Amino acid sequence: MLRFSSLTLVTLMVAAALSADGMNGAAPGASPSAPSGLEARRKTLNDLLAEQWEYNLSTNPEFASYIGDKRWNDQSSDNSLAATLKDIEKQKEFLKRFEAVDTTGFPEQEQLNKTLMVRQLKDSLEGVKFKNWEMPVTQFYGLHINGPQLVSYLPFDTVKDYDDYLTRLKNFPKQMDDTMDNMRAGMADHLMPPKFLLEKVVGQADGIAHVAPEKSAFAAPLSKFPKTISAEDQKRIHDAMIAIIRDRIVPEYEKFSKFVKEEYAPKGRLDPGVWALPDGAERYAYLVKQSTTTTMTPEEIHAIGLREVARIEGEMRAIAKKMGFADMKAFNAAIEKNPELHGKSRQNLIDLYTKYIDQMQAKLPELFGRLPKAKVVVKPTEEFREATAAGADYNTGTPDGSRPGVVNVNTSDFANRKIINIETTAYHEGVPGHHMQLSIAQELPTIPPFRQQGGNTAYVEGWALYSEDLGREVGFYQDPYQLYGHYQDEMLRAIRLVVDTGFHAKRWTRDQVVQFFHDHSGTDEVEVQAETDRYIAIPSQALGYKIGQLAILDLREKAKKALGSKFDIRGFHDEVLGAGALPMDVLKARIEAWVAARKGA
């Protein structure tokens, strides 16, 4: 969909970046006595940015609620084809209006605002021909998962909050029906996810449908009413919510499950790669550009992946030998059999993540000048999605701080989950990774909301992967098993470059990908299977991690070489995080400008 969402990070692309030093000043070379029309043109751009943002919130009311804007809390997104086509035309209109704004003489960051927005709109419109809205569901995403997941991020402080939610529950069946209509259109256009992934969707839907209404994820707001809500209102709300879940939500999930099982999944494609879809090669090339914000080809990315796999294997082999093992295979086998290196309980996994995030918090002033105000908490992944969820993930808090950022930890099957990668994942999902970067972006006062809330995979995931190694730089990973787990997780990201391009450009089979995992990592079998399915379900997304990390490392190394004793790691990190999530070429230009300014200081 073209509509803005921070849950699936929007790619922002632009040709050139400018230093943040010019945020509040005039553009280079601008006359002190600028023409009177300058302020009018600046106002036109700012008003248009505000109008476009309001449009995005109003047409994505769930996202508005997610970021703490309650104005549309009683409304739901329109998933119909008519709404999608109307939205496309609206985006075209916005593009023309943004392109018409003359930014000559604007402050640098305001020029960048226009350039980023124009590129974002062009990027989205370029993807219209692929009709991705006709493939709205896999086991990793879709309304059937997003609906109940949103509940945990909504406020329930007043009677109106509950009444708004009741209205949304009533809207949900139409949203599901429209989603199924889009899926039927995809069947007609041969735009189908793989059959074996769709069979997992049936299990997800049944798991939500076959639960007593009182225990449904949709009924979570009933578990704890604020004391300010009267007993009469509590009973009214309780009875109404249970009735809607029983009489509308559950039957809708049963209908959806039956449709997927009997009508949709049987026609799912048999090949895992995007190449099997209409315009497959062009479709994948577009997705790669979106995820990496580079012009790299799948072949180039595949080669980088193979090189990184070989390099990281060297690091892991050295640790294995230091621990007294002949090779990685023997070391991996010993780790697998060691009960001390597996989860003890669900709470044990939560406690470990909390421990590592807390210890890193104390070290942040050594690495950063700017720190986020937002808090972060660790919670278990919701039970309705834990069977297919990652080991951990992150959801941003609200810009006003009323809801903290959340690191969700998958605590299911804890005894079969190794704990050697928890330290590195805590830094990735928490601090100084996702929580820090996304929270700082939300808190930047001089950039518009679409940049505060937006992003791109290469920057966001590249930063988080880069952040994992900062733990080593400040003296953590003292446990050799955690250090090994750190490199094992980096290996996972390197493998992704190989197998994602393998699936979608080189026509690899699923068995080939699983075998490549086993040949080059000691990753848990449950994770190997889930990761493999993820690359099939979300083509190219996994490429952004390593490509982004390598770009940031390259910029840091070049800055250190250019500045010598003037290089300041805190200043470098603040510059990387100081303008929101940028495309890689924009970030490069920004850091080059920072280096030039430091040199001249």
N, C-alpha and C positions, 0 to 999 in steps of 0.2 A: 504494500500500500504506500501511497505517497504521503499519507498523513504522518505528521511528526510524532515520534515516540522515542523516549529515552530508554525504554525497555529493550528495543532493538536499536543499537546506536546508529544514528544518522551519519553518513559519510559527508564530511565537509571538504571540498577540494578547491584549490586556488592556485594561481600561477606563481604568485610571489608573496613574500611576507615582509612585514615591516616591524621595526623594533618597537617594544612597548614604551620606550622612552618618550615617544611622541604622542602618547595617549591624550594628554591635555594641552599640547602645544600646537602651533601652526605647522603645516606641512613644510618640508624643506623648500626654501626659495620663495615661499609665499610672502607677498608684500604686507607690511604692517597695516597699510591702509587698504585692506581687501575690499572688493566691491560690495555694495550693500546687498547684492543678491546672494552672497555667500551664506549668510545666516538663514535666509529663506530656503536655500537648497539643502542645508544641513537639517533644517526642521522637516523638510519634505522626506528625507531619508529616514530620520528617526521616527516620524509619524507612520511611515510605511512599514518599518520594522515592527512597531507596536501593533499596527493593524494586522499584519501577517501572523504575529504571535497570538493575538486574540483569536484569530480565525482557527489556528491550529488547536488551541485549547478548547474552543467551542465545538469543534468537530472531533476532538479526542477527549471527551469529558473524563474518561477513566484516567488518562495521563494527567489531566489537570488535578484530579483528586490525589493522584500519586505524589505530585510535587507540593501538595498542601493548599491548592486553590479550590475552595469549596463551592464556587459559584455555580458549577454544573453538576453537583453531587447527586441530583435527582435525574440526570440524563445519561444516556448510553450512546455509544458510537453506532452509526448507521452502517451496517456491513453490506447493504444491498449494492447490486451492480449500478443502479441509477446514481447512488451516492458516490460511488467510486468514479464514475465518468464525470459527474459534476465537479468532483474534487480535482480531477485532471485539468479540466478547463479553468478552474480557479487558479491552479498553479501556473498555467500558461499566462493568465492575466497578470499574476504577481510578477512573473519573470519580465514581461514587457515593461511593467511600471518600474521595477528596480533598474532595468537596463537604461531607462530613460533619464535616470538621475545623474547629473553631471557632478562628479566629486572633485573636480579641480579645486585645489586650495583647501580641501578638507584636512583635519588632523589625520594622522596616519592610520590610527585604529578605526576611524570612521570610514576611511577608504577601504580598509580591510573588511569591515562589516558588509559593505556592499559586495565586494568581490567574493567573499565566502558565501553570501546568500545566493548570488547569481549562480555560482558553481554548484551549490547544493540543489537549486531548482533544476538546473540543466541536467545534473546527474540523475535526479529522480525521474524527470521526463524522458531521459534516454532509456530508462528501464521499462517504460510503459509497454513497449512492444512485446515484452516477454510475458505480460499478463500474470505476474506472480500472485495476484490476488486469487487466481483460480487454483492455487495449491496452498490453501491457508492452514493446513493441519498436518502435523507429524506427531510422533511421540514426544518431541522436544518443545513444540510450541503449538499454539492454537487456542481458540476461545474456550475449548473444553477444559484446558489447564489454567489459562489466564483468568477466567471468571472466578473460580474459588480462590486462586492465589491472591487476587487483588484485595480480598476481604481483610487480610491481615495488615494491609497498609492504609486502611481507611480509619478515620477517627470516629469514635462512638462516645461522644461526650454529652450530647443533648438529645431531646426527643426528635428534633428535626433531623439529626444525623441518622437516627434509626428509620424515620419515615422516608427520608431520601433513599436509603438503602432498600426499603421495601419496594419503592417505585422501580429501582434498578432491577430488583429480582423479577418484577412483573415484565420488564422489558427483555429479560434474558432469552426467553423462548424465541422471540422474533429474531434476535441476533443469531441464534443457533440455526434457525430456519434459513436465514439469508446466507449464512456460512455454507450450509448444505447446498443451496442453489449455486453458489460459486464453485463448489466442488463438482457438481454435475456439469457445469460449463467446462471445467477442466477435463472431465472425462471426454466430453465431445471434442475438445481441442488436443487431446492426447497429452495433456499436462498432468501427469500423475506421479506422486511419490512412489517409491518401491513398495511392492506388495507386502513384503515381510515386516516393514516398519509400520504399515497401516494396521496390521494384525495386532500390534502392540497398543494401538490407539483404542481398539475395542476393549482390551483389558483395563485401560485407564478409565474409560467411560463407565464400564460396568462397576469398577471400584468406587466410583462416586455415586452411581445410581443405586447400588445395592447396599446402602447404609441407612439406618433409621434416620428420619428427618432430624431428630434431636442431636444426632451425632455427625451430621453432615458438616463438611467444611463451610458450607454456606450459612450454617446456624451458629458459627463461632461467636458472633456478637452477643448472643444470648448468655454466654458463659459468665459475664460479669457486667451487670448494669451499674452505672454511676449512682451514688446515693441520692443525687439530686432529681432522679427520675422517680415519679410516684409509683406506688404499687399498682394503681389502676392502669397507668400507661405501660408499665412493665408487662402486665398480663395481656393487654391489648396487642402490644408489639410481639410478644412471644407467640400468641395464638395466630396472629396474622402471618408471621414469618414461617412458622411450622406448616401452616396451611399452604402457603405459596410453594414451599420446598416440596411438600408431599404431592400437591395437585398439579404443579406446573414444572418445577425444575426436574424432579425425578422422572416424570413421563418424557420430558424433552431429552434427557440423557439416554433413556431407554430407546427412544426413537432414533437418536443419533447413533447409538451403538449398533442398532439393527441395520441402519443405512450403511454404515461403514462395513460391517461384517458381511452383509448379503449383497450389497450393490456396488460399493466403492472399492473396498480392498481387493475383491477378485479381479478387478481391472487394473490394479496397480502395476507399474512397470516391473519387469523382471531384472533389468540391469541396474546396478547401483549408481552408475555415473551419470552426470548431467549430459554427457555426450549423447545419451539415448533419447533426450528430449528434443522437440523441434528447435532448430537453430542452436543445437547443443554447444558447439565450439564457441560461437559468438556469445551465447548466454554465459558460459563459464568465464570467458575473457572479461566480460562486463563485471561479473561478480569479483574476479580477482582484482580488478582496478578499484572496485569499491572497498574491498577489505584491506588492501595494502597501500592505497593512495600512491601507487607507483606505476610505471609503465613496464614493469617486469613481465615477461612471458611465463606461462606455466613451466616451460622447459628450464628457464633460468632459475626459477624458484626451486624446482626439483633438484637441480645441481647444488644449490646452496644448502639444501636440506641434507644431501648426502655428505657434503663436507663437514657440516656441523655435527652430524651423527658420528663421524669418525673422530672429530676433535673431542667431543664429550665422552666418547667411549674411552679415550686415553685417560681422562680425569678419573672416571669410575674404576678403570682397571688399576690405577695407582692406589686408590683407597682399598680395593680388594686385596691387593698384595700386601699393603701395610697391615691389614687385619689378619694376614697369615693364610690367604687363600690363593690358589694357583691362578684362578681366573674369575671373571665376573659370574660365569655360570654356577660355579661352586659357591661363591659368596651369595648369590641370589637364592640358591637352594637352602643355604643355612638360615638366611633371613626368613624365608617362607616357613621354616620349621620351628622358628624361635617364638614361643608364645609371648615372651616379654616384648616383642616388637609388633604385637597386634593389639587391637582395642580391647579393653577390659569390660567396658559397658558403654552405653550411649552417653552417659554423663562424663565418662573418662575422655571421650573425644572432644566434647565441649570444653572441658577444663584445660586440655592441652592447647587448643586454639587460643583460649583466653590468656593462658600463661605467656605464650609467645608474642601475642599482640601487646600485652602489657609491658613485657620487657623491651620491646622495640620502641614503645612510646617514650621511654626514658632517654633513648638515644637520638631521637629526632632532632633536637637542637644542634647536634654535631653535623647534621647533614642538610638542614634547611633553615632559612631565615623566616620564611612564612609558614605558619602551621595552621591547620584547619581548626575552626571553632567547634564544628560538629562532633558529637560523640559517636562511638561505635560500640555495638553490642554483638554478642555471639548467641545464636539461637539454632535449634535443630530445624532441619528442612521439614516442611509440612509432610505429613505421612502420606497424603494422597498422591504426591509426586516423587517420593523418595526412591521408588523402585527404578526410575529412569533418570533421576537427577545426578548431577556431578557430585564429586566428593565434597565440594564446597562452592558457594557462589556468593555474590554480594549484591545488595540492593541499597541504593542511595537513600539518605534521609531527606527530609523536607528542607528547603532553603532557609526557613525561619527557625530551624532547630527543634521544632515541636516533636518530630520523630527522628530518632538517631539512625545512622547507617547501620545496616544489619549484615553480618557475615552468617550465612546459612550453612550449617554443617550437616552432611548426610550421615546420620548415626545408625542407619539400618545395617544389618548383617555385620555388626561391629567386630565380631571375633575373626572375621575373614578380611578385615581391613588392616593393612599394615600402617603403622603410625610413623614410619621413617620420613614421610614427606609432609607431615603436619606443620613443622616449623616453616618450611619454605612457602607452603600454601597460605599460612597465616600472614606472612609478609605480603604475599601477592593480593589476597582478597582484602586484607585489613590495612595496616600501615607498614611501610610507606607506599603501598600499592593502591588498589582501587579506592578505598575509603579516603585516603589523603588526596589523591588527584581529583576525584569527582567532587569532593566536598569543597576543596579550594576553588574549583571552577565555579561552583554555585555561589561562592562567597565573594568572587571578584566584583567590585562595585562599578567598574568602568566599561564592562562589556555587556551587550544586550542579552536578554534571556535565551535566545536561540543558540548563543555560544556558551552561556553558562550551563545549559542543559544538554547541549549537543555533544557530538564527538565522532570519532571514527575508530574502527577496530584496531588499526595499526598503532595509533597513538595510545589509546586507552589500554589495550592489552599489552602493547609493547612496553609501556611504562610499568605496568604491573609485573611483567616478567623481568625487566631491568631491576625493579625494586627488590626482587628476591635475593639478588646477589649483594645488595647493600647490607644485608644481615651479616654476611661474611666479612665485609669491609669494616664493620664496627665491632668485630670480635665474637660474633655468635657462631652457630654450628660447631660448638665445641665437641658435641657428641659425633663421632665419625659416622654413625648410622644416619643421623640427620643430615650430615654433609653429603653422604651418599644419596640420600633421598632428594636433596637439593639438586644434585646433578641428574638424578633419575627423572625429576620433573622437567628439567631443562631438556633432557633427551626426548621427553614426550613432545615438547614443542618443536624440536628439530625433526622428529619423525613425522609430525603433522605436515611439514613442507613436502615430504616425500610422498606420503600416502594420500593426501588430499589431491595433489596433482596426479598421483597415480590413478586414483578412482576416476577423476573427472576429465583428465586429458589423455592419459595413457591406457585407459580401459582396463585397469586392474580389476580383479575379482575381489570379493570380500575375503576369501581364503588367503589370497596373496597379501592383503593388508595385515590380517591377523598374524600370519607367519613373519612378516617384517617386524612387527611388534615383538614377537617372541625371540627373534634373532638378535634384537638390539636393545632389549630392555628387560627389566624384571618387574614390570608393571603388573599389578593384581589382575587376575583373569577377568574379574567382574568389571574392572575399569577398561581393560583391553576391549571387551565386547561393547561396552557403552560408548567408548571413544570412537570405535570403528563405525558404529551406527550414527554417531553424531556427525561425522564427516560426510556421510551419505545424505543425512537429513538437511544439513546446513552447509552446502558447498562453499568453499573459500574462506569461511569465517575463521577457521583455525590457522590460516596463513598469517594473519595480522600479528600474532604474538611474536614470533621470531623475527619477522621482517621489521617490525617496529623496534624491538629490542636492539637489533643489530644497528639500526639507524641511529638510535640514541647513543649507543656505545661509540659509534664512529664519530658523532658530533662531539662527544666528550673528549675523545682521544685527540681530535684535531684542535679543540679549544685548549687543551693542556699543552700541546706542542707549540701552539701559536703564542700563548700567554706566559708559559714558563712559570716563574715565581709569582706572577700576577693572577694565576688561575686560582679560583676560589670555588670549592665544590658546593658550598651553600649558595653562592651566587648563581652558579650554573643550574642547579636544581630549581631555584626560584624562577629563573628565566624560562626553563622548560615548562614549568607549571603556571606561568604568569599570564597566559592569554587564552586559557581554555584549551580544549582538545583540538589540535591543529593537524592538517595533512602533513605528511612527512616533508614535502618540499617547502611548505610554509615554515615549518619548524626549523629546517635547515637555514633558511634565510634569516630567520629571527636570531638564531644562535650566532650566525656569522656577523650580524649587526652588533650583537652584544660583545663579541670578541673584538671587533673593530673599535667599539667605544671604550672597552677596557684598555686596549693598547694605547689609545690616545689620552687616557686619563693621566 
